Amino acid sequence: MQVNTFSFFKYILFYFLSMTSLIFTSEFQEDLIVDLETDSPLVPIYLAPLMNEQSFFTQAYLDGLEQILVFDLSHNGSSYLAIQKPDNNLLATRTGHEQFDSLKEWQAQNIFFVIKGWVKDKSISLMMLDTETRSVKKIDSIPLTGNLNEDRRQVHRLADFIHKALFGENGIASTKILYSVRTKQGQDSQKWISEIWEADYDGANTRQITHEGSYCISPVYIPPKAGYAPGGLMYVSYQLGQPKIYIASLKDGKGHRLTILKGNQLMPAVSVQRDKVAFISDVTGNPDLFLQPFNPEKGAEGKPQQIFSAKQATQGSPTFSPDGKKIAFVSNKDGSPKIYIIDIPEAGSVLKNIQATLISKRNRENSAPAWSPDGKKIAYCSRHGGDRQIWIYDFEINQERQISQGPGNKENPSWAPNSFHLIYNSSEANISELYLINLNQKHGTKITSGREEKRFPSWEPR
């Protein structure tokens, strides 16, 4: 099945998720500049070159470890790496406070923290100096394998430990993302295939999850129990011709249907409480918002409930509030697609009595809302001028503000667990890559590359 032949849902996908829209006017630029409002300043850190102390590893491998740590510390939303070159004597020794014996020089260069790491035998260790308090923290002997892909995750964990130690908050370097990868079945073929993939938050360590040979989109993690990593996902597949929602394990990617509901089902969202799934279906003749009681171990429980409908209108892209009591979604019930919020109604509620509150008032063609894990913001994309841009609605000040700028259509934002980072796809004609931003840094960072089209990113919940 070709994606451009979708009939009933062509409208909803064009306006809400842009999946069928393959021709855009602006020229793709690899170095995307994203201007953000700065909520708080970044803290300068000096990261010393990684020392090799009679390790078993090659210098190329050690350089790879250092590059991973540099990326993590440069994109954590709290710090930036200073480029000053301090006196080597400041790093001459490797134990105790004496290794940082010229604090005034660090302070004169406005360095808040100094980090020095070394690899010995088959492990990596770190020391961190707070130049203001003169305190030193040490991380001892984290094991390494010599396989950069495997050890990349060790470095991510190390970066998160550094972030926690220095800033008192959990980092996001050890998280993962889901997304879809769309390719042509053959070079001369007009048939498109899309599968679900998983990667580290920086786009590395890619792993294919589904192997259907059909068209899979819109993956979302099933939130895990507290203290556990996610074990499953939901996604939409066209393997039966019509789009249906499937559940699969992250281990084997073998999907089974969420419900046996007739018609088209799209855009699943799972509540943090793991007890509800919101989705869009036309089973009643119109693309409307439905709610399905859910149990992660048993699947769907009972019948789905239609919870919002509007005459001759299309609904799309539901997202739960963190407390599981509200849903934000898209509807064109008042003309162009806008973002609305409803309280989740009780079973048996009369549809016409369910009131939706409009939150996106400044732009047209709003789509793909994503509620932040802290409940304070909703990210979405809006057409502002020519291209679609990422916007945020802030509940604390009841205002909308633009996050991204520049050419290219920015779509499908997804929040990191810290409610501070976002990932999205930027799309052009037959080109779509994933970008990483946060609310303190002004440049979007492209984390994927290649000829395949990457869309619908979903950040791993914690």
Helices and strands as residue ranges (DSSP letters): G 3-5, H 10-12, I 13-17, E 43-47, E 51-55, H 59-74, E 79-81, G 88-91, G 97-100, H 103-108, E 113-121, E 123-130, E 136-143, H 148-167, E 176-184, E 192-200, E 207-208, E 216-221, E 232-237, E 244-249, E 256-257, E 265-270, E 276-281, E 288-295, E 299-300, E 305-308, E 315-320, E 326-331, E 338-343, G 351-353, E 357-358, E 364-371, E 377-383, E 388-394, E 399-402, E 409-415, E 421-428, E 431-438, E 441-446, E 453-459
